[in-house]
């Protein structure tokens, strides 16, 4: 399966970029199913996240959907938290369990995408308070650095369910949130355990998928059925990680 990771990562990048995400939870899911080590995989997922979320941030911002007043309080606390979270070293079993939990939440987010879309269409956007955004950014930043995800998979449902932003605005905010947290996490890994090497095929395929997905997501509609398939992959990987981590305790 490891030989197929390049095309699979490209596919994941395409569909995640459509929603303003970097795809880290998908890379973690597929990499864990291929038997890759969690520590190296965390750094690789953050690096691919940086690439794909960059395309999403550029596309959705260019289309005029970014709301800096929401983004700035979030990243003020999330970026340093992601840096320190990436420098922390947890026992391998705990890393697997935490990753499994994160993938489960990501799977739920994907499975509920149609409902979230309908919710957003019937929810009037209202401005959030700065303390709420700052606290949310702090928590998601730590989780981002620890697990190798950018945090957007958790941020976007919050923004939609609270009515703080509509779908396109959520995608733009999430893309920048992911990009900045991924950069902070990689910097933290460089100062700590080090950044693992990434096969060029992964970079090329994820970059192509991310670019195309970001263009489609910013100006066209999504594909909910394929998101449900990705949700199934995440559930399988999450179960595998939690089970392996539990066995190692």
Residue pairs with C-beta under 8 A, 6 or more apart in sequence:
1 30
1 33
1 34
2 34
2 35
2 36
5 30
5 31
5 34
5 199
5 201
5 202
6 199
6 201
6 202
6 204
6 205
7 205
8 30
9 23
9 26
9 27
9 30
9 48
9 202
9 205
9 206
9 209
10 205
10 206
10 208
10 209
11 209
12 23
12 26
12 27
12 30
12 206
12 209
12 230
13 22
13 23
13 26
13 48
13 52
13 205
13 206
13 207
13 208
13 209
13 210
13 213
14 209
14 210
14 212
14 213
14 216
15 23
15 213
15 222
15 223
15 226
15 227
15 230
16 22
16 23
16 26
16 52
16 210
16 213
17 23
17 52
17 53
17 55
17 56
17 209
17 210
17 211
17 212
17 213
17 214
17 217
18 213
18 214
18 216
18 217
18 222
18 223
19 113
19 156
19 171
19 174
19 217
19 222
20 53
20 56
20 57
20 60
20 152
20 156
20 170
20 171
20 172
20 173
20 174
20 175
20 178
20 214
20 217
21 52
21 53
21 56
21 150
21 152
21 153
21 156
21 174
21 175
21 178
22 48
22 49
22 50
22 51
22 52
22 53
22 56
22 150
22 152
22 175
22 178
22 179
22 182
22 210
23 48
23 49
23 52
23 206
23 210
24 45
24 46
24 48
24 49
24 148
24 149
24 150
24 153
24 178
24 182
25 102
25 103
25 106
25 149
25 153
25 234
26 106
26 230
26 233
26 234
27 41
27 44
27 45
27 48
27 49
27 206
28 41
28 42
28 45
28 99
28 102
28 103
28 147
28 148
28 149
28 237
29 103
29 106
29 233
29 234
29 236
29 237
29 238
30 233
30 237
31 41
31 44
31 45
32 38
32 41
32 99
32 237
32 240
32 241
33 233
33 236
33 237
33 240
36 44
38 92
38 95
38 96
38 99
38 241
39 92
39 95
39 193
39 196
40 196
41 148
42 86
42 95
42 147
42 148
42 189
43 148
43 186
43 189
43 193
43 194
43 195
43 196
44 196
44 198
44 202
45 148
45 149
46 86
46 148
46 150
46 182
46 185
46 186
46 189
47 182
47 186
47 195
47 198
48 198
48 202
48 203
48 206
49 149
49 150
49 178
49 179
49 182
50 179
50 182
50 183
50 186
51 203
51 206
51 207
51 210
52 206
52 207
52 209
52 210
52 213
52 214
53 150
53 152
53 175
53 176
53 178
53 179
53 182
53 210
54 179
54 210
55 207
55 210
55 211
55 213
55 214
56 171
56 174
56 175
56 178
56 210
56 213
56 214
56 217
56 218
57 172
57 175
57 176
57 178
57 179
58 214
59 214
59 215
59 217
59 218
59 219
60 66
60 168
60 171
60 172
60 175
60 214
60 217
60 218
61 172
61 175
61 176
62 218
63 168
63 172
63 218
63 219
65 168
65 169
65 171
65 172
65 218
66 169
66 172
66 173
66 176
67 165
67 169
67 172
67 173
69 127
70 128
70 133
70 159
70 164
70 165
70 169
70 173
71 173
71 176
71 177
73 130
73 133
73 134
73 137
74 133
74 134
74 136
74 137
74 140
74 155
74 173
74 177
75 137
75 176
75 177
75 180
75 181
76 134
76 137
77 134
77 135
77 137
77 138
77 141
78 137
78 138
78 140
78 141
78 144
78 151
78 177
78 180
78 181
78 184
79 141
79 180
79 181
79 183
79 184
80 141
80 184
81 137
81 138
81 139
81 140
81 141
81 142
81 144
81 145
82 141
82 142
82 144
82 145
82 151
82 180
82 181
82 182
82 184
82 185
82 188
83 145
83 184
83 185
83 187
83 188
84 142
84 145
84 188
85 141
85 142
85 143
85 144
85 145
85 146
85 185
85 188
86 145
86 146
86 184
86 185
86 186
86 187
86 188
86 189
86 192
87 145
87 188
87 189
87 191
87 192
88 145
88 146
89 192
89 193
90 98
90 146
92 245
92 248
93 244
93 245
93 246
93 247
93 248
93 249
94 245
95 147
95 245
96 241
96 242
96 244
96 245
96 248
97 241
97 242
97 245
97 246
98 146
98 147
99 147
99 148
99 238
99 241
100 237
100 238
100 239
100 240
100 241
100 242
100 245
101 238
101 242
102 143
102 147
102 149
102 153
102 238
103 234
103 235
103 237
103 238
103 241
104 234
104 235
104 238
104 242
105 153
105 154
106 149
106 153
106 231
106 234
107 231
107 232
107 234
107 235
107 238
108 231
109 116
109 153
109 154
109 156
109 157
110 227
110 228
110 230
110 231
110 234
111 227
111 228
111 231
112 157
113 222
113 224
113 227
113 228
114 224
116 156
116 157
116 160
116 161
117 167
117 224
119 160
119 161
120 160
120 166
120 167
120 170
123 160
123 161
123 163
124 163
125 163
125 164
125 165
125 166
125 169
126 162
126 163
126 164
127 164
128 162
128 164
136 155
136 158
137 177
140 151
140 154
140 155
140 177
140 181
141 151
141 181
141 184
143 149
143 151
143 154
144 150
144 151
144 181
144 182
144 184
144 185
145 181
145 184
145 185
145 188
148 185
150 177
150 178
150 179
150 181
150 182
150 185
151 177
151 178
151 181
152 174
152 175
152 177
152 178
155 170
155 173
155 174
155 177
156 170
156 171
156 174
158 164
159 165
159 169
159 170
159 173
159 174
160 166
160 167
160 170
165 173
168 218
171 217
171 218
175 214
186 195
189 195
216 222
